[in-house]
Amino acid sequence: TREYADTLLETLLKDLYPKMYQHSILLLFFPMELDCYNLVFNLASKYDYRIEKLPLIWYKALETTHNTNPRLQPSVVYEPIYMLVKKNINYQIFI
């Protein structure tokens, strides 16, 4: 269920942070639902991860996507990814 997934995500983010090495990152793929953006961002901030509000976008080649009904819905050729970083380090994604 959605409630179980939200609880699991919160538990994972809370438990992983102290185990991460300095300079390590966590790439978190998540569904494209709008409320997932806010959930992931808020939980990551709550547990002291450094995170940007705008996610990374992984573009997939059209040949690798699967669509069972292309006449009624477009193929999804990208996935949003949040990059979570231990907060005690400085980093820049783009220079």
N, C-alpha and C positions, 0 to 999 in steps of 0.2 A: 504494500500500500504506500501511498505518498507519505503518510505520517511516519511509517517505518523507515523509508528512505531518508527523510529529513533527519530523523534521530540518528541513523547510522552515519550520515555525513557529519553531523556535529560531533559524534563520538570519535570518528576517525581523525578529524581535524584537531580535536583537543589532545588525543593520544599521540599523534604523529609528531607534533611540534617539538616536544622535548627530546625526541629520539633523532631528530634531523641534525646532520652535521652543519657546521658553519659553512656558509656559501652554497648551501644546497637549495634546490628548488623543488616544488611539487607542481606538476602540470595536471590540472583537473579538467577533464572533459565533462560537459554537462549539457542537458537538454536545452533546446532553444526557446523554451517557454519563458516569458518575460519575468514571471515571479521567481524563476530559478536564478536569474542574474542577481537579483537583490538578496536572495537567501544565501547564495555562495559568498557574495561580497560581505554581507553582514556577519556571517559566521567566521570567515577568515579574519576579518578585522577584530572580532571579539576575542579570538585566540591568538592575537598578536602577530599574525602573518602580515607581510608587506604585500599589498595587492593594488593593482590599478583598476579603476572602475570600468574601463573599456577592455574587453577580453581580446585575446589573440584570436585570429581566424585561421583555421586549417582548411585550405582549399583542396578539394579532392578532384581528380580528373573525372570527367563525366563517365568514362568507361567503368569506373570503379563503383559507381552508385547503383542502387537497385530501386526500381520503381515498378510496382505491380500494376499501376493504372496511370500511365503518363498522360492520357487524354483528360483526366480530371484533376490531376495535381502535378505541380512541377517537381522535378527531382531536387533533392537537397544535396548540394555539392560542397557544403562547408560544415564545419563543426566549430563552435566556440570553445575556447580553452582559457581558463584562468591560470595565470602563472603566480603561484604563491611562493614567497621567499621569506627566509628567516629575517625578522625585522632588525636584527643587530648588525646587518651588513649594508653597505651602500651598493647600489647597482643602477645601471642604466640599460634599458632594453634597446633603445635607439640613440645614436649619437648624432 
